């Protein structure tokens, strides 16, 4: 190797790995495979965070007494149960060293989470029946891959059953919305 070539390679720095033949978007797609330990730690952390949030919000409500539980009693029990489950999942996951990789970011799970996060935003303006009907139709179309007319029919029948159960049988009026 000539002296000039050697200096040029020294100045260029260490050799970089060859670029992947896949485009950047394909390399970063979901779902991502992770070790079972990381997956269980993630699930335990999320359950623990939700459980602590439920318990914290329940403590702001009246817990009631032994004969008549208040509105904060059951959310507190749910928060405590979720927190205990999170600790157990975390302990089992920490001890588990082997197993198949788990995948995060499945399409159906992401669609469901996005729809569930949108539901509270449309619940009050549209009302319970319309917003839950839209949610049901969206789930049937996007996840169940049901045809649009069948999804609308199934959602309408489900909302009619929901109305009958709450309004007629229980006598509880559901939020009607601003329209």
N, C-alpha and C positions, 0 to 999 in steps of 0.2 A: 504494500500500500504506500502510496507517495505521501510525502510530508504534508502537502497541501490538503489531500483528502482526509488524512487523520485529523488535522485541526478542524476541518469542517464538520466531521462527525462528532468531535468532542464538543464543539460549540452548539450543535443541534440538540444535545442533551440525550437522555436515555431514549431508547426505542419505544414508541407507543404501540399498544396493541392494535391489530388490524380492525378497522370499523366493521360492525356487524352488517351482514347483507340485508337485514330487515330494516325497514324505515323506523324512525324514532317512535311513531305512534304505535306501531305493532309491538315494539319492545316493552312499552309501558302500559299495555292493555290489562284490563282486569279480566278474570280473577287472577290474583297473585297467590302462589303457593308459599306457605310458610311452615315452619316446623310445628308439631303439635304443641310443644311447650309455649311457643310464642302465641299461637292461636288461643290456647286455653287461658293464658295470662291476659290477652286482650279481652276475651269474653268475660273473665272474672272482673277485670277492671271496669268494664262498661256496666255490668250488673251491679257492682259495688257502688258506682257513681249514681246510678238510677235509684238504688235502694237508699243511699244516704240522702239524696234529694227528696225522695218521698217522705222519709222520716223527718227531715228538717221542715218540710212544708206541713206535715201533720202536726208537728209540735206547735205550730202557729195557730192551730184550730183547737176547739174545745174537745178534750178527750172523753168527757162525760164521766160516769161512775159505773160501778159494777152492775147495777140494775138497768142502766140505760146508757149505752155507749154513745158518745158524741160523734160529730162528723170527722174528727181526726183519728178515731180509734182504728178503723180498718186500714186507712192509708199508713198508719204507723206500723201495724202488723205486717202489711205488705212490704214496707221498707225494711223492717227487721228481717223478714223471711228472705228477701232478695240479698241483703247484706250477708246473711249466714250462708246462703247458696254461693255467693261470690267467693267467700273465704274457702269453702269446701272445694269449689272448682279450682281455685288458685292452688290449694295444697295438693290436690290430685295432679294437677298439671305440672307442678314443680317436681313431683316425684317421678312422673312419667318421662322417661328419656327416649323411648323408641316409639315408633308408630309411623303411619303414613302421613305425608304432608297434608295439611288442610288448606283450603282455598278461601280467600276473602274476596268479596266483590262480585258475586254472581249477579247477573243481569236482573233476574226476578227479585232478588232481595233488595237491590238498589231501587228498582221501580216501586216496590212496596214501601220502602222507607220514605222515598220522595212523596209518594201519594199520602202516606200517613202524616207527614209533616205539613202537607198542603191542606189537609182536612180541617184543622182548627182555624185556618185562615178564611175558609169559605163557609164554615158552619154557622156563624152568626148572621152574616149577610144573606145567605141563601136559605137558611133554616135547616132543620135536622133531616127531614125526609129528602129534600132535593140534594143536599150535599152528600148524604149517605148513598143515595141512588147513583149520583155521579161517581162516587168512589167505587161502588160495586160494579158499575158498568166499565169503568177504567180498568179495574182488576181483571174482569172477565175478558176484555179485549186485549190488554197488554200482556197479561200473564197466561190466561187460559186460551188465548187466541180464538175466542168465540166470535162469530160474525156479529156485526153491529146490530142488526134487527133483533137477533136472539138475546144479545147482551142487554139491550134496552128493555125487552119484554121481561127478562128474568129480574132485572133491577126494579122494574115497576111492580112486578108481583111481590118481590121481597119487601118493597117499601109499603105496599098495601097491607101485607101481613104485619109489618112493624107498626103501622098506624093502628090496625085493629087490636093488636096486643096491648099497646100502650094507651091509646085513647079510649077504646071501648072496654076492654077487659080490666085494665088497671085504673082507668080514669085519670091518667097522667097526661098532661098536655105537653107535647114536644115543642121546642122553639120553632116558630113559624118563619122567621126571617124578616127582612125589611121589605121584601117585595110583596 
